[in-house]
């Protein structure tokens, strides 16, 4: 699980988007359920990757895939509303990046995660080139 308390701090995130809390996101107790919270984190990660141009289909077949997600469910929350989603780079590896993200509702951090994205060509890890490394470096989380 992501226990890094720094991910709960709104001020560290360089990239933001939002999502709507849907009525169907609730469980039987009226709380936003864990599946919906993970979907918000997916929105954060994919919007971040898209905005950096990493989702563009490349002729050489290079792509990124999700390789893992460690989630901390931090607070109960309820419908209706909007979640603000902060994202940034925690670590840049040889062929992967670790992205940190959190969802905030009514100024409260309700979920945070560390997510790994691996760059592949076919089924083989593909190195992150210097150009992409420089772009990713501009989106590092403060303090990481």
N, C-alpha and C positions, 0 to 999 in steps of 0.2 A: 504494500500500500504506500501511497505517497504521503509521507509524514513530514515533509519539508514545510515547515510553517511559513516560510517566505512566500510560498505560492498563494497564501491568503491575503497578501498585501496588494491592493489595487494599483499602487504606484509603480510596480515593477514591470507592468505589461506594456510593450510597445505597439501591440496590434489589438484592435477591438472590433467586435461585431455584436449582434444581438439576436435573440430568438424569442418567440412568443410562448408563454406557458399556456398549453391547451387544456381544456377540461378533461380530455382523455389521458392526460399525463398523470392523473391522480390514481392512487391506489384506493382500496376499500376504506382506509382510514382518512381519506381526504388529503393525504400528503402527496407531493410530487414523487413519483416512484423512481427507483434506481435506474430502470431502463431509460426513462425519459431524461434523467440527469446525464447518463452516458450519451444519449443522442445530442444533448446540448454541447457536450465536449467534442463530439464528432463534428458538429457544425463549426465549432471554434477551430478545430484542427484543419478541416477541409477548406474553410474560408481563408485561413492563414496561408495554406499551401497554394490555393488558387491565386490569391492576391500577390504572391511572390512569383507567379508564373510557372510553378512547378507542376501544374496539372495539364499543361499544354501537351498534346500528343506530339511526340518527337519521331522523326523519320527513322532514327537509329534504334527505336524500341526501348529506350530508357524510360523507366517509370518509377514511381514511389509506391510502396505498400505499407500499410500499418502492420507492425510486427509485435506490438504489445501496448498495454495500457494499465497503469497502476492508479487506482482511484481511491480517494478518501471522500466519503460522504460525511459532510461536516455539520449540516443543520437541516432541520425540517423546513419545508416551505410549502406554499399553497397556491392554487389557482385563484384568481386570474393574475395576470401580470406579464412582465417582460424580464428576461435575464440578460445581463450584460456579460459578454464573454471575452476575457483577456487571454492573450496567447503570446508566447515568445520562445526563443531557443535557449535551452538549458546547456546543451552540449552538442558539439559537432564532431562526429567520428570520421572514420575513413570512408564509409559508404552509408552511414546512417546519421540521423539527427534525433536528439531527444528534445521534445517540445513540452513546455509546461503550460498549463491552462487552468483557468478557474471560471466558475459561474457565480455571478453576484446578483442577488435579488433583494431589492429594498436595502441596498448598501451592505448586505450580509453575504459573506462567502459561504455558499451552500455546498459546493463540491470543488475539488481540485484534483488534478491528475498530471502524471508524467506519461508521455506517449512517445513511442519510438516509431520512426518512419525510416524504412530501408530503401535505398535506391538500387534498382535492379535493371539489368539488361538481360532479357529472357528470364532465366531463373537463377542468375548468378549476381551476387552483389557487385555494384558498379561504383567506382570511386567518385566522390564529390570533387568536382574540378575547382580550380582557384576562383573562377568567376562566381560560381554559386556560393562558395565558401565566403566570399566577400559580402554578397547579398545577405546571406544568413547571419553574418556577423553584425550587420546593422540592426538585427532584430533580437539580439541577446537580451535575456531578462536581466534587469539590474541586480547586481550582486552575485551573478553566476559566472 
